């Protein structure tokens, strides 16, 4: 037997095995062979500092988990902590159980035990608010919810259904069922 016949036989067997393998696997979905492609990236235990057009900090985000969806480029965040600087560089803290960020970053939806706390500096009276969900529009410096909100400051407690906040002008208002209690300091 000559070596060309042996080599030709081996090549024929290899071609038959390859063809059989391709035919056998052709009906299986591509997802089984590769990643399903549902996420662009995942971040664990991270901090992101976003800058505004002037290069100053506009928002800092800390969280244990962020996932970016490949199909619509939105992000979901587990237990986010947003640090929002005021004009003096002091940070408001905004927390929730879950967060969702639009693809353009112009809408942030916080859900589950949403809390906001003022900067812990002597020049700012300690202020807190609590609600179930909150929509934040960072580029517009505003936030709003249609849920029940409670807010406390030294000597004052307020609550209402529906709430709007303008962080640039430092104003807020309740939309309905507003109640307030003023307790003067002694």
Residue, then its C-alpha position, 0 to 999 in steps of 0.5 A: x500500500x502506498x502512502x498516498x492511498x493511506x493519506x487519502x483514506x485518512x482525509x476521506x474519513x476526516x471529511x466524513x466525520x466533520x460533515x456528520x458533526x456539522x449535520x448533527x449540530x445544525x438544528x441546535x440554537x445558537x444560544x447553546x453554543x454562545x453567550x445569550x448576549x443579554x448583557x454588555x457588561x456587569x460591574x461588581x462593587x464599583x464606584x463611578x463619578x460622572x462629570x458635567x460639561x465643565x468637568x465638575x462632579x455631577x453624580x457619584x454612584x456606588x453599588x454592589x452590582x450593575x448590569x447593562x442590557x445589550x438590547x436597549x442599553x439600559x442599566x439595572x443597579x442593585x442597592x445603589x447609593x447616589x451622591x449628588x453634590x450641591x453648589x458647595x460640593x457637599x453631597x446629598x445621599x440617595x439610596x434604594x433597593x433597586x435602580x434603573x438608568x435609561x440608555x441616555x442617562x436622562x432618567x433614573x428610576x429608584x424603587x424600594x425603600x427610597x431614602x434621601x439624606x442631606x449633607x452632614x455638614x453644619x451649614x445644612x439642616x439635617x433633612x431626610x425624605x422617604x418614599x417607595x419610588x422616585x424618578x430622578x432627572x439628573x440633567x434637569x436637577x429634579x426628581x418626582x414621585x406619585x407615592x407617599x413621601x415623608x420628610x423631616x427637618x429639625x422641628x418639622x415633619x411633612x408628608x403627602x402623596x406626590x412630591x417634586x424636588x428641584x435641587x438647583x433652586x432647593x425647592x420642593x412641594x407636595x402634590x396632594x394630601x399634604x400634612x405638616x407638623x411644626x415643633x418649635x425648639x425650646 
